[in-house]
Amino acid sequence: MAIKSGVKLAALALAATSLLAACSSSAAPSASSSAATSTSASASAATSGGKKIGVTFPVLDQFLQKVADGITAEAKAKGAEVNIVAADEKTDVQLGQVENFISQKVDAIIVIPVDTDAAAPMTEKAQAAGIPLVYVNRRPANLPETVPYVGSDSLVSGTLEMTELAKLAGNKGNVVILQGDPANEAAVLRTKGCEDVVAKNPDMKVIKKQAGNWQRDKGQSIMENWLQAGDEINVVCANNDEMALGAINAIKAAGKKLGKDGILVGGVDATADALAAMKAGDLSVTVFQDAKGQGGGGVDAALKLIAKETVPGYVDVPYVLVTPDNMDQFAGK
């Protein structure tokens, strides 16, 4: 997981639906509040003859905005025009956005799906229209081999995270898992990665798990409830940094210690806020997901498909474990 003069990111106006909710990865949205959110550049793609690519996101939160930045940068570098919109976490809105791109006769479509189990209608419509389609960051279920996915293996991230947490905990203790949206493949596989590692350690067990839907405030409220229940908690394996940060807030508010002498907390994404929490000694582990690499890879795959070149069904953008020892390498990424 540079601007050329001929590039423009156009705005797409859809029905009066409000954007944004929090999502996949992080708290504060970076985009304006409308169902179709777009980014703009200065020059005309028509002048450069650039290909037109429609891009739909579930939302543009802190992490997914970095994916959008990667898309923007690669499109500019390749002289393409991209139109980036967001769907307010609604599958019907996202399907409508794909239909709109098709009616506009874009050259390719990139989708970061709201629901990985409900992506089939978008795939079918793009294929019926003969428009190349690429999925990025969230891998849909039952994806045809002819439709590439550019992203990272979510099972690896959960495994890396929990392996390091287990090591720090001395391979013993009670574990709780904060899940993302259960409709997302990433939440399912990251949770499985946590559970698989715990299962290999006889002195560890998962005592609670609950979906916080990727959101910091939900992660905090869930953790508050768990702490109030009185169970001993040694490790928090969160599916993303935002929920991990929420858990940290709850732990601090309860007057409990963090780290090796208290509760170990891990996340995924290596966001700026997460790295700051790690520097402060609050977050023990995170896993870097290369958002800009995923976005850029999505554009590259789309342009290759437009040019009738072969693209693998899975383009891997590897995860990397982040600890206090190497966290400085990931600042600004």
HUPEGI-V429535 format. One record per residue. N is the residue number from 0. RES is the residue in one letter. SS is DSSP state (2 for helix, 1 for strand, 0 for the rest). PHI is phi as a letter, one per 30 degrees, with the letter a starting at -180 (999 if undefined). PSI is psi in whole degrees, -180 to 180 (NA if undefined). Layout:
BEGIN
((N	RES	SS	PHI	PSI) (N	RES	SS	PHI	PSI))
END
This chain:
BEGIN
((0	M	0	999	NA) (1	A	0	999	146) (2	I	0	c	132) (3	K	0	c	151) (4	S	0	d	-21) (5	G	0	c	22) (6	V	0	c	142) (7	K	0	b	137) (8	L	0	c	111) (9	A	0	d	157) (10	A	0	c	143) (11	L	0	c	120) (12	A	0	c	122) (13	L	0	c	-180) (14	A	0	e	164) (15	A	0	d	78) (16	T	0	c	139) (17	S	0	d	145) (18	L	0	c	145) (19	L	0	b	149) (20	A	0	c	169) (21	A	0	d	160) (22	C	0	a	-149) (23	S	0	e	-48) (24	S	0	b	-24) (25	S	0	a	179) (26	A	0	d	-72) (27	A	0	d	120) (28	P	0	d	149) (29	S	0	c	-5) (30	A	0	c	165) (31	S	0	d	170) (32	S	0	c	92) (33	S	0	a	160) (34	A	0	d	-32) (35	A	0	c	108) (36	T	0	c	133) (37	S	0	b	166) (38	T	0	c	148) (39	S	0	b	151) (40	A	0	b	178) (41	S	0	d	-42) (42	A	0	c	167) (43	S	0	c	128) (44	A	2	d	-25) (45	A	2	d	-34) (46	T	2	d	-39) (47	S	2	d	-10) (48	G	0	i	23) (49	G	0	d	151) (50	K	0	d	150) (51	K	1	c	127) (52	I	1	b	123) (53	G	1	c	136) (54	V	1	b	128) (55	T	1	b	130) (56	F	1	c	157) (57	P	0	d	-47) (58	V	0	a	174) (59	L	0	c	79) (60	D	0	d	-170) (61	Q	2	e	-45) (62	F	2	d	-49) (63	L	2	d	-23) (64	Q	2	d	-33) (65	K	2	d	-36) (66	V	2	d	-44) (67	A	2	d	-39) (68	D	2	d	-39) (69	G	2	d	-40) (70	I	2	d	-47) (71	T	2	e	-47) (72	A	2	d	-44) (73	E	2	d	-38) (74	A	2	d	-43) (75	K	2	d	-42) (76	A	2	d	-32) (77	K	2	c	3) (78	G	0	i	29) (79	A	0	c	161) (80	E	1	c	126) (81	V	1	c	142) (82	N	1	c	109) (83	I	1	c	123) (84	V	1	b	165) (85	A	1	b	152) (86	A	0	c	11) (87	D	0	h	33) (88	E	0	h	30) (89	K	0	c	123) (90	T	2	d	-36) (91	D	2	d	-37) (92	V	2	d	-42) (93	Q	2	d	-40) (94	L	2	d	-42) (95	G	2	d	-36) (96	Q	2	d	-41) (97	V	2	d	-43) (98	E	2	d	-37) (99	N	2	d	-43) (100	F	2	e	-41) (101	I	2	d	-43) (102	S	2	d	-29) (103	Q	0	d	-7) (104	K	0	i	47) (105	V	0	d	162) (106	D	0	d	-25) (107	A	1	a	162) (108	I	1	b	136) (109	I	1	c	132) (110	V	1	b	130) (111	I	0	c	102) (112	P	0	d	145) (113	V	0	d	-48) (114	D	0	b	114) (115	T	0	d	-18) (116	D	0	d	-5) (117	A	0	b	27) (118	A	0	d	-13) (119	A	2	e	-44) (120	P	2	e	-36) (121	M	2	d	-42) (122	T	2	d	-47) (123	E	2	d	-42) (124	K	2	d	-41) (125	A	2	d	-42) (126	Q	2	d	-40) (127	A	2	d	-31) (128	A	0	d	-6) (129	G	0	i	27) (130	I	0	c	125) (131	P	1	e	138) (132	L	1	b	138) (133	V	1	b	132) (134	Y	1	c	142) (135	V	1	b	143) (136	N	0	i	-43) (137	R	0	b	120) (138	R	0	d	120) (139	P	0	d	154) (140	A	0	d	145) (141	N	0	h	45) (142	L	0	d	130) (143	P	0	d	148) (144	E	0	d	-23) (145	T	0	d	-7) (146	V	0	c	111) (147	P	1	d	150) (148	Y	1	c	127) (149	V	1	c	115) (150	G	1	l	-155) (151	S	0	b	156) (152	D	0	d	105) (153	S	2	d	-29) (154	L	2	d	-37) (155	V	2	d	-41) (156	S	2	d	-45) (157	G	2	d	-37) (158	T	2	d	-46) (159	L	2	e	-47) (160	E	2	e	-53) (161	M	2	d	-32) (162	T	2	d	-44) (163	E	2	d	-40) (164	L	2	d	-41) (165	A	2	d	-42) (166	K	2	d	-46) (167	L	2	d	-31) (168	A	0	d	2) (169	G	0	i	27) (170	N	0	h	36) (171	K	1	a	159) (172	G	1	k	172) (173	N	1	c	133) (174	V	1	c	138) (175	V	1	c	148) (176	I	1	b	124) (177	L	1	c	112) (178	Q	1	d	153) (179	G	0	d	-156) (180	D	0	d	120) (181	P	0	d	-15) (182	A	0	d	-8) (183	N	0	c	134) (184	E	2	e	-36) (185	A	2	d	-40) (186	A	2	d	-42) (187	V	2	d	-48) (188	L	2	d	-36) (189	R	2	d	-39) (190	T	2	d	-43) (191	K	2	d	-40) (192	G	2	e	-44) (193	C	2	d	-48) (194	E	2	d	-39) (195	D	2	d	-41) (196	V	2	d	-44) (197	V	2	e	-41) (198	A	2	d	-24) (199	K	0	d	-6) (200	N	0	c	104) (201	P	0	e	-26) (202	D	1	c	12) (203	M	1	c	151) (204	K	1	a	147) (205	V	1	d	119) (206	I	1	c	-21) (207	K	1	a	148) (208	K	1	a	145) (209	Q	1	a	148) (210	A	1	d	122) (211	G	0	c	5) (212	N	0	h	35) (213	W	0	i	1) (214	Q	0	c	140) (215	R	2	d	-47) (216	D	2	d	-35) (217	K	2	d	-39) (218	G	2	d	-39) (219	Q	2	d	-45) (220	S	2	d	-37) (221	I	2	d	-45) (222	M	2	d	-37) (223	E	2	e	-45) (224	N	2	d	-41) (225	W	2	d	-42) (226	L	2	d	-38) (227	Q	2	d	-26) (228	A	0	d	-18) (229	G	0	j	-2) (230	D	0	d	144) (231	E	0	d	126) (232	I	0	b	126) (233	N	0	c	-30) (234	V	1	b	136) (235	V	1	c	114) (236	C	1	c	99) (237	A	1	c	143) (238	N	0	d	-16) (239	N	0	a	170) (240	D	2	d	-36) (241	E	2	d	-47) (242	M	2	d	-35) (243	A	2	d	-42) (244	L	2	d	-36) (245	G	2	d	-42) (246	A	2	d	-41) (247	I	2	d	-43) (248	N	2	e	-43) (249	A	2	d	-41) (250	I	2	d	-43) (251	K	2	d	-44) (252	A	2	d	-29) (253	A	0	d	-1) (254	G	0	i	22) (255	K	0	c	156) (256	K	0	d	156) (257	L	1	c	157) (258	G	0	j	-161) (259	K	0	d	-28) (260	D	0	c	6) (261	G	0	b	-124) (262	I	1	c	126) (263	L	1	d	131) (264	V	1	b	132) (265	G	1	b	158) (266	G	0	b	-169) (267	V	0	b	137) (268	D	1	k	-31) (269	A	0	h	48) (270	T	0	d	168) (271	A	2	e	-43) (272	D	2	d	-38) (273	A	2	d	-42) (274	L	2	d	-36) (275	A	2	d	-41) (276	A	2	d	-35) (277	M	2	d	-41) (278	K	2	d	-33) (279	A	0	d	-7) (280	G	0	i	10) (281	D	0	c	-41) (282	L	0	c	126) (283	S	0	d	-35) (284	V	1	b	143) (285	T	1	b	174) (286	V	1	b	124) (287	F	1	d	125) (288	Q	0	c	120) (289	D	0	d	84) (290	A	2	d	-48) (291	K	2	d	-34) (292	G	2	d	-38) (293	Q	2	d	-46) (294	G	2	d	-47) (295	G	2	d	-38) (296	G	2	d	-34) (297	G	2	d	-43) (298	V	2	d	-44) (299	D	2	e	-43) (300	A	2	d	-41) (301	A	2	d	-43) (302	L	2	d	-35) (303	K	2	d	-41) (304	L	2	d	-40) (305	I	2	e	-38) (306	A	0	d	8) (307	K	0	i	26) (308	E	0	d	160) (309	T	0	d	133) (310	V	0	b	131) (311	P	0	e	154) (312	G	0	d	-28) (313	Y	1	b	118) (314	V	1	c	107) (315	D	1	d	131) (316	V	0	c	101) (317	P	0	d	149) (318	Y	0	d	156) (319	V	1	b	130) (320	L	1	d	136) (321	V	1	b	125) (322	T	0	b	173) (323	P	0	e	-24) (324	D	0	d	-30) (325	N	0	b	8) (326	M	2	d	-28) (327	D	2	d	-25) (328	Q	2	d	-18) (329	F	2	c	4) (330	A	0	d	130) (331	G	0	i	-3) (332	K	0	d	NA))
END
